[in-house]
Amino acid sequence: MKTFIVGISGETGFRLARLLKQRGDEVDGLYRRAEQGERLRSIGVAGTHGDLVRIDEAKLAAHFSGSDVIVFTAGAGESGSDAMIDAIDGDGVSKSIVAARRAGVKRFILVSVFPEAGRQQGWGESFEHYMAVKKRADVELSRTELDWVILRPSSLNNESGVGTISLGPAEFHTDIRRDDVAATIAELIHTPALRRRILELTEGAMPIERAVRMQIEG
């Protein structure tokens, strides 16, 4: 199994890469800075040097070639810059969809955002812009012929993972550990029968493997 992670140097992407390597998978992904590449190599991932904002669709497709699944975990929501949000969370997804098609990669997992996330925080207009761009990306991917899954985690924290979650088409917004988000994505990657679904993810009491399996069993 080969996974290409767009956003591999981010908090969730790096955790996912580490988990997949531990499972014996092949992992690749774009990183921009030298220190990011060094961190990836520390877990046995060579990575691909490149900038999602500047790379064209043809070159991105060449990097995607041979992958079994694309996972898009990149995000610019914390930057406070509408331009970067557009470039990463909007155009970056569009570019990756085109590149996946060109590379012949059918499976595409998009890490989106829980609709209620941050509504009580008063984070300003850039946050609302971020939420709107993420929604447009969800819609764009959902209207493709790809075998997509859109995962919407609730508010993220860096506490150690517990291995249990609540996962389904609609969940009450709470919090979720990044470790558990990464573990959920890893399980989704290894559950190809689960496709063309939008899933919300929060903290919960169900083991991750079982929570994912239940989405197939209904």
C-alpha positions as CSV (number, residue, x, y, z in Angstrom):
1,M,0.0,0.0,0.0
2,K,1.4,3.4,-1.0
3,T,0.0,6.6,0.3
4,F,0.8,10.1,-0.8
5,I,0.1,12.7,1.9
6,V,-0.5,16.3,0.8
7,G,0.4,18.0,4.1
8,I,2.8,15.3,5.3
9,S,4.9,17.8,7.4
10,G,1.9,19.1,9.3
11,E,0.8,18.0,12.7
12,T,-1.7,15.4,11.5
13,G,0.1,14.5,8.3
14,F,3.3,13.6,10.2
15,R,1.5,11.5,12.7
16,L,-0.2,9.6,9.9
17,A,3.0,9.1,8.0
18,R,4.6,7.6,11.2
19,L,1.6,5.3,11.8
20,L,1.6,4.0,8.2
21,K,5.4,3.3,8.3
22,Q,4.8,1.3,11.5
23,R,2.3,-0.7,9.6
24,G,4.8,-1.4,6.8
25,D,3.3,0.8,4.2
26,E,5.1,3.0,1.6
27,V,4.6,6.7,2.3
28,D,5.4,9.8,0.4
29,G,4.4,13.5,0.6
30,L,5.3,17.0,-0.2
31,Y,7.4,19.1,2.2
32,R,8.7,22.6,1.7
33,R,11.6,23.2,4.1
34,A,14.8,21.3,4.8
35,E,14.1,20.8,8.4
36,Q,10.7,19.2,7.5
37,G,12.6,16.7,5.3
38,E,15.0,15.9,8.1
39,R,12.1,15.2,10.4
40,L,10.4,12.9,7.9
41,R,13.7,11.0,7.3
42,S,13.8,10.4,11.0
43,I,10.8,8.1,10.7
44,G,12.0,6.5,7.5
45,V,10.1,8.7,5.0
46,A,12.1,10.2,2.2
47,G,9.4,12.7,1.2
48,T,9.2,14.8,-1.9
49,H,10.5,18.4,-1.9
50,G,7.9,20.7,-3.3
51,D,5.5,23.6,-2.6
52,L,1.8,22.9,-3.1
53,V,1.1,26.6,-3.9
54,R,3.7,26.7,-6.7
55,I,3.7,23.2,-8.1
56,D,1.7,22.7,-11.3
57,E,-0.9,19.9,-11.8
58,A,1.3,17.9,-14.2
59,K,4.3,17.7,-11.8
60,L,2.0,16.9,-8.9
61,A,0.5,14.1,-10.9
62,A,4.0,12.7,-11.6
63,H,4.6,12.7,-7.8
64,F,1.2,11.0,-7.3
65,S,1.9,8.3,-9.9
66,G,2.1,4.8,-8.4
67,S,0.1,5.7,-5.3
68,D,-2.9,3.7,-4.1
69,V,-4.4,6.6,-2.2
70,I,-4.1,10.4,-1.9
71,V,-4.6,11.9,1.6
72,F,-5.1,15.7,1.7
73,T,-4.3,17.0,5.2
74,A,-2.9,20.4,4.3
75,G,-4.5,23.5,5.7
76,A,-3.8,27.2,6.2
77,G,-6.6,28.0,8.7
78,E,-4.2,29.1,11.4
79,S,-2.4,31.5,9.1
80,G,-5.1,34.1,9.3
81,S,-4.5,34.8,5.6
82,D,-7.3,34.6,3.2
83,A,-4.9,34.3,0.3
84,M,-3.1,31.3,1.8
85,I,-6.4,29.7,2.7
86,D,-7.5,30.1,-0.9
87,A,-4.2,28.7,-2.2
88,I,-4.0,25.7,0.1
89,D,-7.5,24.7,1.3
90,G,-9.2,25.7,-2.0
91,D,-6.8,25.7,-5.0
92,G,-4.7,23.0,-3.4
93,V,-7.6,20.6,-3.2
94,S,-8.6,21.4,-6.8
95,K,-5.1,20.9,-8.0
96,S,-4.8,17.6,-6.2
97,I,-8.1,16.3,-7.6
98,V,-6.9,17.0,-11.2
99,A,-3.5,15.5,-10.4
100,A,-5.0,12.3,-8.9
101,R,-7.1,11.9,-12.1
102,R,-4.1,12.4,-14.3
103,A,-2.1,9.9,-12.3
104,G,-4.9,7.3,-12.3
105,V,-5.3,7.3,-8.5
106,K,-8.9,6.7,-7.7
107,R,-8.9,6.9,-3.9
108,F,-8.8,10.3,-2.3
109,I,-9.3,11.1,1.4
110,L,-9.8,14.7,2.3
111,V,-9.4,15.9,5.8
112,S,-11.9,18.8,6.1
113,V,-13.4,20.5,9.2
114,F,-16.4,19.9,11.5
115,P,-19.1,22.5,10.6
116,E,-19.6,23.6,14.2
117,A,-15.9,23.9,15.0
118,G,-14.9,27.2,16.5
119,R,-18.3,28.8,16.3
120,Q,-18.0,30.1,19.9
121,Q,-14.5,31.4,19.6
122,G,-15.0,34.6,17.7
123,W,-12.0,34.0,15.5
124,G,-13.0,36.7,12.9
125,E,-13.6,37.0,9.2
126,S,-10.6,34.9,8.1
127,F,-12.0,31.9,10.1
128,E,-15.3,32.2,8.4
129,H,-13.6,32.5,5.1
130,Y,-11.6,29.3,5.9
131,M,-14.9,27.5,6.8
132,A,-16.4,28.6,3.5
133,V,-13.4,27.5,1.4
134,K,-13.3,24.1,3.2
135,K,-17.0,23.6,2.3
136,R,-16.5,24.4,-1.3
137,A,-13.6,21.9,-1.4
138,D,-15.9,19.2,0.1
139,V,-18.5,19.9,-2.5
140,E,-16.0,19.8,-5.4
141,L,-14.6,16.5,-4.3
142,S,-18.0,15.0,-3.6
143,R,-19.0,15.7,-7.2
144,T,-16.1,13.8,-8.8
145,E,-16.0,10.2,-9.9
146,L,-13.2,9.4,-7.5
147,D,-13.5,7.0,-4.6
148,W,-13.5,9.7,-2.0
149,V,-13.9,10.0,1.7
150,I,-14.3,13.4,3.4
151,L,-13.4,13.3,7.1
152,R,-14.5,16.2,9.3
153,P,-12.7,16.1,12.7
154,S,-13.9,18.3,15.5
155,S,-11.6,20.7,17.3
156,L,-8.1,19.3,17.5
157,N,-5.7,19.0,20.4
158,N,-2.3,17.5,21.0
159,E,-3.1,15.2,23.9
160,S,-1.9,11.6,23.6
161,G,-4.3,9.4,21.6
162,V,-6.6,7.0,23.4
163,G,-7.6,4.8,20.4
164,T,-11.3,5.4,20.8
165,I,-13.6,7.7,18.8
166,S,-17.1,8.5,17.7
167,L,-17.5,8.4,13.9
168,G,-20.6,8.8,11.7
169,P,-22.5,11.0,9.2
170,A,-23.4,13.4,12.0
171,E,-21.8,13.8,15.4
172,F,-22.0,16.4,18.3
173,H,-19.0,18.7,18.2
174,T,-16.5,18.2,21.1
175,D,-12.8,17.7,20.7
176,I,-10.5,15.1,19.1
177,R,-6.8,14.2,19.6
178,R,-4.6,14.5,16.6
179,D,-3.2,11.1,17.3
180,D,-6.7,9.6,17.1
181,V,-7.4,11.6,13.9
182,A,-4.3,10.1,12.3
183,A,-5.1,6.6,13.5
184,T,-8.6,7.0,12.0
185,I,-7.2,8.1,8.6
186,A,-4.8,5.1,8.7
187,E,-7.8,2.8,9.3
188,L,-9.8,4.4,6.5
189,I,-6.8,3.9,4.1
190,H,-6.9,0.2,4.9
191,T,-10.6,0.0,4.4
192,P,-11.1,0.5,0.7
193,A,-14.7,-0.7,0.8
194,L,-15.6,2.5,2.5
195,R,-16.0,5.1,-0.2
196,R,-18.0,8.2,-1.2
197,R,-18.9,9.0,2.4
198,I,-18.8,12.2,4.5
199,L,-17.9,11.3,8.1
200,E,-17.7,13.4,11.2
201,L,-15.2,12.5,13.9
202,T,-15.1,13.4,17.6
203,E,-13.9,11.9,20.8
204,G,-15.8,8.8,21.9
205,A,-15.7,5.3,23.4
206,M,-15.6,3.0,20.4
207,P,-12.2,1.5,19.3
208,I,-11.1,3.1,16.0
209,E,-11.0,-0.1,14.0
210,R,-14.6,-1.0,15.0
211,A,-15.9,2.5,14.4
212,V,-14.6,2.5,10.9
213,R,-15.9,-1.0,10.3
214,M,-19.3,0.0,11.4
215,Q,-19.5,2.5,8.6
216,I,-19.5,-0.4,6.2
217,E,-21.7,-2.6,8.1
218,G,-24.3,0.1,8.6
